[in-house]
Amino acid sequence: MTGLRYVYAVCRPFELPLQSQLTGIGGAPPGMLHHHGLVAVVSSVPEADFSEEALKAHLEDLDWLAATARAHQGVVDALSTVTTPLPLRLATVFHDDSAVRSMIEAREADFRRILDRLAGRVEWGVKVYLEPEAEPAEDAPATAKPASGRDYLRRRRERSHAQEDKWQRAERFAQSLHEQLVGQAEDARIHAPQNSALSAAPGQNVLNAAYLVPRRRSEEFVELVDRTKDEEPGIRVELTGPWAAYSFTGEESGEES
C-alpha cells in the first residue's frame, strides 16, 4: 500500500472473514496488520487529505467529515460482527506500517487490558427528549389578547412555570430510567446533551447516555427500554445500537505521526 496509514481499530486476531464488499476511507478495502499478537485494521489514504494541514482544512468541511465518519464506522461495525474491536478516533493516521507497529508496541498493555474488558460486550445508546409543544391548528380560536401589561406578564409567568414543570418531570423520568439501565449494564457514560440546533432530532435532549452491556443480556436491556417508551406523554425515548464500545475505550486522543 502507498500513502499514509489510516487505522480504524485494534483487535485480536480473528478467523471469520469480513464482508467481501467492505470498503473503508476512499473506497479501499481495509487490511490487517498483525503485530505482537494484535491486529491493526488499516487502509491507505492520500497524504493530500490526511496530512496535518489537510485535516485542519477538512474540519471546516462538514460533508467530508460526515463521509469519512460513515466509512470509519462502517469498518468498525463490520469488525463488530466477527470480533471485539477497539475503535480508534476518527482520522488516526501514521506515515507507514513501521509507525503503526511502533504505536502498537507503545500501547500494547493498554490495548490488551481494554480488549479483555470489552470482550463479549456491546454499547447501546439511549436518549430521552422532551417533545416540542404542538403548534396550534390553523382553525383554532385565537388566544385573547392580554387586557393589560400585568395580564401579559402573568401569562408569561404561567407559560414559564408550565415549561419548567415539564422539564423537571422529564429530568425525573430520565434519572429513573438511567438508574434502571445502569442495573442492567456493566458500565455507563453520560454524554453532553445534543444541541438541538445541530441535531435533526426534534425536542430538547434531557439524557444522552451510553451503556456497556454483555451481548447475552442485550435482549433484556432492549426490553427494559421498550417498556418505558410510552410511560410518560410528551417524553420520547430513543434506543440505538448495538455498537462497538466507542464510549468505553478510553480513546480520548489518537496517536498521530
C-alpha positions in Angstrom: 0.0 0.0 0.0 1.1 3.6 -0.6 0.2 6.8 1.1 -0.4 7.3 4.8 -1.8 4.5 7.0 -5.2 5.1 8.4 -6.0 3.0 11.5 -9.7 2.2 12.2 -9.3 -0.1 15.2 -7.2 -2.6 17.1 -8.4 -6.1 17.9 -7.2 -9.6 18.5 -6.6 -12.0 15.5 -9.9 -13.4 14.2 -10.8 -16.2 11.9 -14.2 -15.3 10.4 -13.9 -13.3 7.2 -15.1 -9.7 6.9 -17.8 -8.8 4.4 -16.4 -9.4 0.9 -17.5 -6.0 -0.4 -16.4 -4.0 2.6 -14.7 -0.7 1.8 -13.2 2.0 4.0 -12.0 5.5 3.6 -11.8 6.4 -0.1 -13.5 3.2 -1.2 -10.4 1.0 -0.5 -10.9 -2.3 1.4 -9.3 -2.4 4.8 -6.2 -4.6 5.5 -4.9 -6.3 8.6 -1.5 -5.5 10.1 -0.5 -8.2 12.6 2.0 -7.3 15.3 2.7 -8.7 18.8 -0.5 -10.8 18.7 -2.7 -7.9 17.9 -4.2 -6.6 14.7 -4.4 -3.0 13.5 -7.2 -2.7 10.9 -5.8 -0.2 8.3 -6.1 1.2 4.9 -4.0 3.5 2.7 -5.2 7.1 2.4 -3.7 10.1 0.4 -1.5 12.5 2.2 -3.3 15.3 0.4 -6.3 14.6 2.5 -4.9 13.3 5.8 -1.7 15.3 6.4 -1.9 17.6 9.5 -2.6 20.7 7.4 -5.1 18.9 5.2 -7.0 17.7 8.2 -7.2 21.2 9.7 -8.8 22.4 6.5 -11.2 19.4 6.3 -12.5 20.2 9.8 -14.4 23.0 8.1 -15.9 20.7 5.5 -18.9 19.0 7.2 -19.7 16.9 4.1 -16.2 15.5 4.0 -16.3 14.8 7.8 -19.6 13.1 7.5 -18.5 10.8 4.7 -15.2 10.0 6.5 -17.1 9.2 9.7 -19.5 6.9 7.9 -16.7 5.0 6.2 -14.8 4.7 9.5 -17.9 3.5 11.4 -18.8 1.1 8.6 -15.4 -0.7 9.0 -15.8 -0.8 12.8 -19.4 -2.1 12.6 -18.2 -4.9 10.3 -15.5 -5.8 12.7 -18.0 -6.0 15.5 -19.8 -8.9 13.7 -16.6 -11.1 13.8 -14.6 -9.9 16.8 -14.4 -7.2 19.6 -12.7 -4.1 18.1 -11.2 -1.2 20.0 -12.1 1.7 17.7 -9.5 4.5 17.4 -10.6 8.1 17.0 -11.5 9.4 13.6 -8.6 10.3 11.3 -5.9 8.4 13.3 -3.1 8.3 10.7 0.6 7.2 10.5 3.4 7.6 8.0 3.8 3.9 7.3 3.4 0.4 8.7 6.5 0.7 10.8 4.9 3.7 12.7 1.7 1.6 13.2 3.8 -1.2 14.7 5.6 1.3 17.0 2.2 2.6 18.2 1.0 -1.0 18.9 4.2 -1.7 20.9 3.9 1.6 22.9 0.2 0.9 23.8 0.2 -2.8 23.9 -0.6 -3.2 27.6 -3.5 -0.8 27.4 -4.9 -2.4 24.2 -4.9 -5.8 25.8 -6.4 -4.6 29.1 -9.2 -2.8 27.3 -9.9 -5.6 24.8 -10.2 -8.0 27.7 -12.7 -5.7 29.4 -14.8 -5.2 26.2 -14.8 -8.8 25.0 -18.4 -10.1 24.5 -19.9 -6.7 25.2 -21.6 -4.0 23.1 -22.6 -0.4 23.5 -26.2 0.7 23.5 -27.2 4.4 23.3 -30.3 5.8 25.0 -31.6 9.4 24.5 -34.5 11.0 26.3 -36.2 14.0 24.7 -38.9 16.4 25.9 -41.1 16.7 22.9 -41.8 20.1 21.4 -45.2 21.6 22.1 -47.7 21.1 19.2 -48.4 24.1 17.1 -52.0 25.3 17.4 -54.2 24.3 14.4 -54.9 27.0 11.9 -58.6 26.9 12.6 -58.1 27.0 16.4 -59.6 30.1 18.0 -57.0 32.8 18.6 -56.0 33.4 22.2 -57.5 36.5 23.6 -55.1 39.4 23.7 -53.9 40.4 27.2 -56.0 43.0 28.8 -53.1 44.8 30.3 -49.3 44.7 30.8 -49.9 43.0 34.1 -52.0 40.3 32.4 -49.3 39.8 29.8 -46.6 39.3 32.5 -48.9 36.9 34.3 -49.4 34.8 31.2 -45.6 34.7 30.6 -45.0 33.5 34.1 -47.6 30.8 33.7 -46.1 29.6 30.5 -42.6 29.7 32.1 -43.8 27.7 35.1 -45.6 25.2 32.9 -42.4 24.6 30.8 -40.3 24.3 34.0 -42.7 21.7 35.4 -42.4 19.7 32.1 -38.6 19.9 32.2 -38.5 18.7 35.8 -40.8 15.8 35.0 -38.6 14.9 32.1 -35.5 15.0 34.2 -37.1 12.8 36.9 -38.1 10.3 34.2 -34.6 10.3 32.7 -32.9 9.9 36.0 -35.2 6.9 36.9 -34.6 5.3 33.5 -30.9 5.8 33.8 -30.8 4.1 37.2 -32.8 1.1 35.9 -30.5 0.8 32.9 -27.3 1.0 35.0 -28.7 -2.1 36.8 -28.6 -4.0 33.5 -25.3 -2.7 32.3 -21.7 -3.2 33.4 -20.8 0.5 32.8 -22.4 3.7 31.7 -21.3 7.1 30.3 -23.5 10.2 30.3 -22.6 12.5 27.4 -23.4 16.1 27.0 -27.0 16.7 25.7 -27.3 17.1 21.9 -27.5 20.6 20.6 -31.0 20.9 19.1 -29.7 23.5 16.7 -27.2 21.0 15.2 -29.3 17.8 15.6 -32.2 16.9 13.4 -33.9 15.3 16.3 -37.0 17.3 17.5 -37.3 18.3 21.1 -34.9 19.0 24.0 -32.4 16.4 24.8 -32.6 15.5 28.5 -30.5 12.4 28.6 -27.7 11.3 26.2 -26.1 8.1 27.6 -24.2 5.0 26.6 -24.3 1.7 28.3 -21.8 -1.2 28.1 -23.9 -4.4 28.1 -22.9 -8.1 27.7 -24.3 -9.4 24.4 -26.1 -12.2 26.2 -28.0 -9.6 28.3 -28.8 -7.2 25.4 -32.3 -8.6 24.8 -33.3 -7.8 28.4 -31.7 -4.4 28.1 -33.7 -3.6 25.0 -36.9 -4.9 26.5 -36.5 -2.6 29.5 -36.0 0.4 27.3 -39.0 -0.6 25.2 -41.3 -0.8 28.3 -40.6 2.8 29.1 -41.2 4.4 25.7 -44.9 5.1 26.4 -44.8 5.7 30.1 -44.8 9.5 30.0 -46.7 11.6 27.5 -44.6 14.3 25.9 -41.4 12.4 26.5 -39.6 10.4 23.8 -37.1 7.6 24.4 -34.7 6.6 21.6 -32.5 3.5 21.6 -29.6 2.9 19.2 -27.1 0.0 18.8 -25.7 -2.4 19.3 -22.4 -0.6 18.6 -18.7 -1.3 19.1 -18.0 0.1 22.6 -16.9 3.6 21.4 -17.6 5.3 24.7 -15.7 2.8 26.8 -12.3 2.5 25.0 -10.6 5.4 26.9 -9.6 6.6 23.4 -9.7 10.3 24.2 -7.0 11.1 21.7 -5.2 9.1 19.0 -1.5 8.8 18.2 -0.7 10.7 15.0 2.7 10.9 13.3 
